[in-house]
Amino acid sequence: MTVTAYRWTLDRYHRAIASSIFDDQPLELLKGDIIVMSPEREPHAYYNTETADYLRSLLGDRVKVRDGKPITLPNDSEPVPDVAIVRPLGKLYLEHHPYPEDIFLVIEFSQATLGKDLSNKKSLYWRDTLKMRE
């Protein structure tokens, strides 16, 4: 018997979230696979907040510093980086998350998820955001 995993598209993923089938469980979509996110422990929350606050104070309104918010990438991916510095597009983000051309920097803090972050997410961020800039 051959086993084939179901591949999620961004559209189906967004429809599933809108219909509340995931019960507000923290998830991210990586290359069509839905990944359950690890619970955030105190050190992770501390460093994430401190870094985002520092970047906001340093960069002001020239950019938007988003912490723990999704970004939309090609190949059916919508990861949730710890911090993303993006173009300040205001209410446009009511319609969609930042796309690669809107992203200046992505930061991940990792201890428990180091393996995933250094393999799947690193290659996803590197390949998909740089391709858009070429």
Rosetta blueprint (number, residue, H / E / L):
1 M L
2 T L
3 V L
4 T L
5 A L
6 Y L
7 R L
8 W L
9 T L
10 L H
11 D H
12 R H
13 Y H
14 H H
15 R H
16 A H
17 I H
18 A H
19 S L
20 S L
21 I L
22 F L
23 D L
24 D L
25 Q L
26 P L
27 L E
28 E E
29 L E
30 L E
31 K L
32 G L
33 D E
34 I E
35 I E
36 V E
37 M L
38 S L
39 P L
40 E L
41 R L
42 E H
43 P H
44 H H
45 A H
46 Y H
47 Y H
48 N H
49 T H
50 E H
51 T H
52 A H
53 D H
54 Y H
55 L H
56 R H
57 S H
58 L H
59 L H
60 G H
61 D H
62 R H
63 V L
64 K E
65 V E
66 R E
67 D E
68 G L
69 K L
70 P L
71 I L
72 T L
73 L E
74 P L
75 N L
76 D L
77 S E
78 E E
79 P L
80 V L
81 P L
82 D L
83 V E
84 A E
85 I E
86 V E
87 R L
88 P L
89 L L
90 G H
91 K H
92 L H
93 Y H
94 L H
95 E L
96 H L
97 H L
98 P L
99 Y L
100 P H
101 E H
102 D H
103 I E
104 F E
105 L E
106 V E
107 I E
108 E L
109 F L
110 S L
111 Q L
112 A L
113 T L
114 L H
115 G H
116 K H
117 D H
118 L H
119 S H
120 N H
121 K H
122 K H
123 S H
124 L H
125 Y H
126 W H
127 R H
128 D H
129 T H
130 L H
131 K H
132 M H
133 R H
134 E L
